[in-house]
């Protein structure tokens, strides 16, 4: 371990600025879910199911918008990609609080799709602002910043919404737009060769980085037109070309991202369920503080390591260690049992980002990071209802057990698929020799 790597990165003004902007830009997004929930329940007078419909609409918008915005980032660059978000953030969230429920769902979906793609932008920029060896530390720092943001954001959202939900939603839109404007002004590099990037264009062209598996064969054939057999064939060819960077290795990492989202959102619900079962729901904050603190420590340790760790192994361990939390019967027992999986939370998020960056060509990395963000969002959307259904049907312990088992199965399936792919590649290489 070498904690001096943090000092080396944080001594670079542009990286410090990127991390600070990322933290501030995520606060309104972290607060938005809580503000929308309180607006629907308290201001519109509807129930929590209706509130869940609005937050689900935001999630769907983000999930669909992530890959699309990432592709625009690869094609058009940061500033042109941000223009729509800067306008949409302030317009959508200034109108949304005055809409009836069904139109609010539409606005929430549009707002989610056009939100400032902070996750994709920051991970893409960090990937080119540091060396390949420093990405682990850079992504760990960003994961730690994300943890701090989600400690502050929901609480800030509750404080704003308690005063006035109309003003709170408008404030979130203005804050999101200001974050986009600041990124537009800062304009961090998203490609090697741009000002502020670690490598210039010539160095990037000459550099070869290690990965655990070769690129998909389609990557080599990208741009080679197939025989024309009509409009639908051309559409299919374009679609295949746009995903030519995708292979089993990358799909397994995206599965790890889905599993991470399932585990985290399911654990959120599970903690609430267990403490409510034992009449200690007023102490929920203690558990979340310990859990998030463990993640911060784990992220710091992981970022200081000299070798990368397969995110599928990290996910499998985190999923298995989550299950025992369901058998605790009082606050401090839940908090202590949250430490082992918490220690693996930030490392799992950092590791998945690092492996995506290593596996995907830089020209497609924005889109890949968009898919990565959408995978986590999909997992978050799945984990809470899965845990909630298990709690309602069986009991509080089943929430942790359900998400833990599902995520562990995803991790093991990814490891098996990767092993089969590597063995097939090895056998093909032997036959070629």
KAVENVEN-V897639 format. One record per residue. RES is the residue in one letter. SS is DSSP state (H for helix, E for strand, L for the rest). PSI is psi in whole degrees, 0 to 359 (999 if undefined). Layout:
res->(RES RES)
ss->(SS SS)
psi->(PSI PSI)
This chain:
res->(X X X X X X X X X X X X X X X X X X X X X X X X X X X X X X X X X X X X X X X X X X X X X X X X X X X X X X X X X X X X X X X X X X X X X X X X X X X X X X X X X X X X X X X X X X X X X X X X X X X X X X X X X X X X X X X X X X X X X X X X X X X X X X X X X X X X X X X X X X X X X X X X X X X X X X X X X X X X X X X X X X X X X X X X X X X X X X X X X X X X X X X X X X X X X X X X X X X X X X X X X X X X X X X X X X X X X X X X X X X X X X X X X X X X X X X X X X X X X X X X X X X X X X X X X X X X X X X X X X X X X X X X X X X X X X X X X X X X X X X X X X X X X X X X X X X X X X X X X X X X X X X X X X X X X X X X X X X X X X X X X X X X X X X X X X X X X X X X X X X X X X X X X X X X X X X X X X X X X X X X X X X X X X X X X X X X X X X X X X X X X X X X X X X X X X X X X X X X X X X X X X X X X X X X X X X X X X X X X X X X X X X X X X X X X X X X X)
ss->(L L L H H H H H H H L L H H H H H H H H H H H H H H H H H H H H H H H H H H H H H H H L L L L H H H H H H H H H H H H H H H H H H H H H H H H H H H H H L H H H H H H H H H H H H H H H H H H H H H L L H H H H H H H H H H H H H L L L L H H H H H H H H H H H H L L H H H H H H H H H H H H H H H H H H H H H H H H H H H H H H H H L H H H H H H H H H H H H H H H H H H H H H H L L L L L L L L L L L L L L H H H H H H L L L L L L L L L L H H H H H L L L L L L L L L H H H H H H H H H H H H L L L L L H H H H H H H H H H H H H H H H H H H H H H H H H H H H H H L L L H H H H H H H H H H H H H H H H H H H H H H H L L L L L L L H H H H H H H H H H H H H H H H H L L L H H H H H H H H H H H H H L H H H H H H H H H H H H H H H L L H H H H H H H H H H H H H H H H H H H H H H H H H H H H H H H H L L H H H H H H H H H H H H H H H H H H H H H H H H H H H H H H H H H H H H H L)
psi->(143 95 349 341 327 317 320 317 316 348 350 116 320 323 319 315 318 315 320 315 319 316 312 322 332 341 309 326 322 330 336 318 316 319 317 318 312 329 315 317 310 315 314 345 25 177 182 334 317 321 322 328 322 314 327 323 319 316 316 318 315 318 319 326 333 302 321 313 325 322 321 323 317 322 317 347 172 310 315 329 327 338 311 321 318 319 314 320 309 324 308 311 351 332 323 315 344 4 151 168 311 325 331 323 316 314 321 320 317 316 320 317 328 11 155 120 66 321 309 315 313 316 322 315 316 323 334 348 346 167 165 325 338 356 321 313 318 315 327 317 319 322 321 317 323 318 315 320 316 356 324 318 303 320 319 322 317 316 316 315 333 327 306 118 330 308 324 315 320 319 322 317 316 316 319 320 319 322 318 320 320 318 322 317 316 317 62 153 145 1 147 144 343 157 129 349 153 320 143 175 319 319 322 320 328 343 140 129 151 146 162 358 147 160 159 144 328 334 322 332 0 135 353 112 141 163 135 124 32 172 317 326 321 321 318 320 318 321 316 321 322 338 24 341 349 134 182 321 314 320 324 325 320 324 323 323 317 313 322 315 318 314 315 311 325 323 321 307 321 319 314 316 315 314 325 322 326 15 30 29 340 354 17 322 327 315 315 324 315 316 312 323 320 321 319 315 315 319 318 317 314 319 343 355 158 358 150 156 138 124 336 322 319 317 317 316 316 319 314 319 345 327 315 341 332 345 3 153 1 166 309 332 317 317 314 321 343 346 310 309 329 322 338 357 299 319 322 316 318 318 318 318 316 317 324 314 324 330 336 134 145 327 341 5 327 314 319 318 328 316 322 311 320 327 317 317 317 315 318 319 330 322 315 310 327 313 319 316 318 321 316 321 327 308 168 324 331 337 312 318 318 307 327 315 316 315 322 320 318 316 313 321 318 319 320 314 318 319 317 317 318 320 320 318 321 318 321 322 321 319 324 327 999)
